[in-house]
Amino acid sequence: MIRISNEVQTGIAGEYLVCADLTMKGFVAYQTMQGLPYDVLLDTGGRTLKVQVKTTATHKTIPQRRKDSQAYIFQIKRAGKNGDLRYTEREIDVFAVVALDTMQVGYLLNKDMPTTINIRVDRYKGTYYDEIGIRDYETAVRLYREIGVQTLVAERMGLDIATVNRYLQPNYQPYITKAKYMSDYIRDKDWFYGI
């Protein structure tokens, strides 16, 4: 009996899930042979797109200074043994990123992709450090308008007075990232027609 590694099984599951997702959108999609730079061919009816599938079984914990973060991590543009080759735009049109734990499939254009991408986990929405900072900032401003005393705002929020004071500075801007969630990459049928 031949044993197949979990990594190979994860990849195969991702390819099947992408084919099912694209078929459910009304396209013709099928897996390709091993050895090609793309895993799935997608026929939109007007164009054939080459899709490289990147799959992860679950999210990973990313150590941070204050609070660990959860993300799906995909090595996007790396190919070949040890990942020392890069996919070109002639080889791949679209990357499909698959999270098996939630059965989500997202799609990104090759031309827009970094080498590695971390994608936030939807079930942790609102718990990421930058999101908490924005929420605390908005709460501090609102409470200060109501109460008018920084120390009382700090007490009510359970924050130190220096943090509240920083939030209430006239030029303070909360830190906003460009981080996206897995659900931000789920595409409808029309997205593929626009490629």
C-alpha positions in Angstrom: 0.0 0.0 0.0 1.3 3.5 -0.9 1.3 6.1 1.8 0.7 9.7 0.8 1.8 12.5 3.1 -0.6 14.8 4.8 0.8 17.7 2.8 0.0 16.0 -0.5 -3.5 15.1 0.8 -4.1 18.7 1.9 -3.1 19.9 -1.6 -5.3 17.5 -3.3 -8.2 18.4 -1.1 -7.7 22.0 -1.9 -7.7 21.4 -5.7 -10.9 19.4 -5.4 -12.5 22.2 -3.4 -11.5 24.8 -5.9 -12.9 22.8 -8.8 -16.2 22.3 -6.8 -16.3 26.0 -6.0 -15.8 27.1 -9.6 -18.3 24.5 -10.9 -20.9 25.8 -8.4 -20.3 29.3 -9.9 -21.3 27.9 -13.3 -17.8 27.4 -14.8 -16.1 24.4 -16.2 -13.0 23.6 -14.0 -10.8 20.6 -13.8 -7.6 19.5 -12.3 -4.5 19.3 -14.5 -1.7 16.7 -14.6 1.2 16.9 -12.1 4.2 18.8 -13.3 2.4 21.8 -14.7 2.8 25.2 -13.0 -1.0 25.4 -12.5 -3.3 23.0 -10.7 -6.7 23.8 -12.2 -7.9 25.0 -15.6 -10.9 27.3 -15.5 -13.1 27.8 -18.6 -15.2 30.9 -18.2 -16.8 30.4 -21.6 -14.8 33.2 -23.1 -11.3 32.5 -21.7 -9.3 29.8 -20.1 -7.6 30.7 -16.9 -4.7 28.9 -15.2 -5.2 28.6 -11.5 -2.5 27.7 -8.9 -4.0 26.3 -5.7 -2.4 27.0 -2.3 -4.0 25.2 0.6 -3.6 25.2 4.3 -5.3 22.8 6.8 -5.8 25.5 9.4 -4.7 28.9 10.6 -1.4 29.5 12.4 -0.5 31.5 15.5 1.8 34.4 14.7 3.7 35.7 17.7 3.3 39.5 18.2 4.7 41.9 20.8 1.5 42.3 22.8 -0.9 39.6 21.7 -0.5 36.6 19.4 -2.4 36.8 16.1 -4.1 34.1 14.0 -3.7 34.0 10.3 -3.8 31.7 7.3 -0.3 31.8 5.8 0.3 31.1 2.1 3.6 30.9 0.3 2.1 32.3 -2.9 4.7 32.8 -5.6 7.1 30.1 -4.6 7.3 26.9 -6.7 9.7 24.0 -7.0 11.6 22.2 -4.4 12.5 24.5 -1.5 10.4 27.2 -3.1 13.3 28.9 -4.8 11.4 29.5 -8.1 8.7 32.1 -8.7 5.5 31.7 -10.7 5.4 34.1 -13.6 2.3 35.9 -15.0 2.6 33.8 -18.1 2.3 30.6 -16.1 -0.5 31.5 -13.7 -3.5 33.9 -14.0 -5.1 33.4 -10.7 -4.1 32.0 -7.3 -6.8 30.2 -5.3 -6.2 30.1 -1.5 -8.0 27.4 0.4 -8.6 27.1 4.1 -9.7 23.6 4.7 -10.8 24.2 8.3 -13.6 26.5 7.1 -13.8 25.2 3.5 -13.3 28.8 2.2 -11.8 29.5 -1.2 -10.4 32.9 -2.1 -9.0 34.1 -5.4 -6.3 36.7 -6.2 -4.7 37.8 -9.4 -1.1 36.7 -9.9 0.0 40.3 -10.8 -1.1 41.6 -7.4 0.5 38.9 -5.2 3.4 39.1 -2.8 5.6 36.1 -2.2 3.9 35.4 1.1 0.5 36.5 2.3 -1.1 36.3 5.7 -4.9 36.3 5.7 -6.9 37.0 8.8 -9.3 34.4 10.1 -13.0 35.5 10.0 -13.9 34.0 13.3 -11.4 36.2 15.1 -12.8 39.4 13.5 -12.6 42.2 16.0 -9.9 40.6 18.2 -6.8 41.8 16.2 -4.6 44.4 17.9 -5.3 47.1 15.4 -9.1 46.5 15.6 -9.0 46.7 19.3 -7.0 49.9 19.1 -9.5 51.6 16.8 -12.4 50.4 19.0 -10.7 51.8 22.2 -9.9 55.1 20.4 -13.6 55.5 19.3 -14.8 54.6 22.8 -12.4 57.0 24.5 -13.4 59.9 22.3 -17.1 59.1 22.9 -16.8 58.8 26.6 -14.7 61.9 26.9 -17.5 63.8 25.1 -19.9 62.4 27.7 -17.9 62.6 30.9 -15.2 65.3 30.1 -12.6 63.8 32.5 -9.7 61.7 31.2 -9.1 59.9 34.4 -12.8 58.7 34.6 -12.6 57.6 30.9 -9.4 55.6 31.7 -11.1 54.0 34.8 -14.2 53.1 32.9 -12.3 51.6 30.0 -9.6 49.9 32.2 -6.8 51.7 30.4 -4.0 53.8 31.8 -4.4 57.5 31.7 -1.4 57.9 29.2 -3.2 55.8 26.6 -6.4 57.8 27.0 -4.4 61.0 26.8 -2.8 59.8 23.6 -6.2 58.9 22.1 -7.5 62.4 22.8 -4.7 64.3 21.2 -6.0 66.5 18.3 -3.8 64.9 15.7 -4.0 61.3 16.9 -4.8 58.8 14.2 -5.5 55.1 15.1 -3.3 52.6 13.4 -5.2 51.0 10.4 -3.7 48.1 8.5 -4.5 46.9 5.1 -4.9 43.4 6.5 -7.8 41.4 5.0 -9.9 38.4 6.0 -10.4 35.2 4.1 -13.9 36.3 3.3 -12.5 39.4 1.5 -11.1 37.1 -1.1 -14.2 35.1 -1.9 -15.2 36.1 -5.4 -18.5 36.0 -7.3 -18.8 34.8 -10.9 -18.5 38.4 -12.4 -15.0 38.8 -10.8 -13.7 36.0 -13.2 -15.3 37.7 -16.2 -13.3 40.9 -15.4 -9.9 39.2 -15.6 
